Amino acid sequence: MVDGPGFRTAIYCAGCPNACPGCHNPISWDINNGHEMETEEIMKVIEADPFANVTFSGGDPMFQPEGFAELARAIRERTDKTIWCFSGFRFETLMQNPKQRELLELLDVLVDGPFVQELRDENLVFRGSSNQRIIDVQESLKKGFVIQNSQLAARW
């Protein structure tokens, strides 16, 4: 319930080039600390819980956009679950990279921006530092600019 609202199946990945000082999961920075899994194997876990939505976290899922896009497409095709994603990259940067944008277009919510130790705030919902944004991805894509709202949690 810390990876988005309600019950969630969190898919954690290895590999993160951001290496934010104060990160709560520095072991995930090294892509070699993980192990490969097939999309179908992950989908079995996701589909086993009919009540839980999905969160991509890490590491940074945008460091492996092709694999996460494949997984997101499978989730969209086979379930009605929402997909949240946490990334140290900013939305605007992700929009410029075709592979990352492809994944972005499959998400409901993106929590973006690097963790900044000096901006840490334990009172924030679903974020570690105040520079991070909770973004309604689909509305942002439609409008052409970032739509952020810390109240998005109430909708999902």
Secondary structure, 3 states (H helix, E strand, C coil): CCCCCCCEEEEECCCCCCCCCCCCCHHHHCHHHCCCCCHHHHHHHHHHCCCCEEEEECCCHHHCHHHHHHHHHHHHHHCCCCEEEECCCCHHHHHHCHHHHHHHCCCCEEEECCCCHHHECCCCCCCCECCCEEEEHHHHHHHCCCCECHHHHHCC
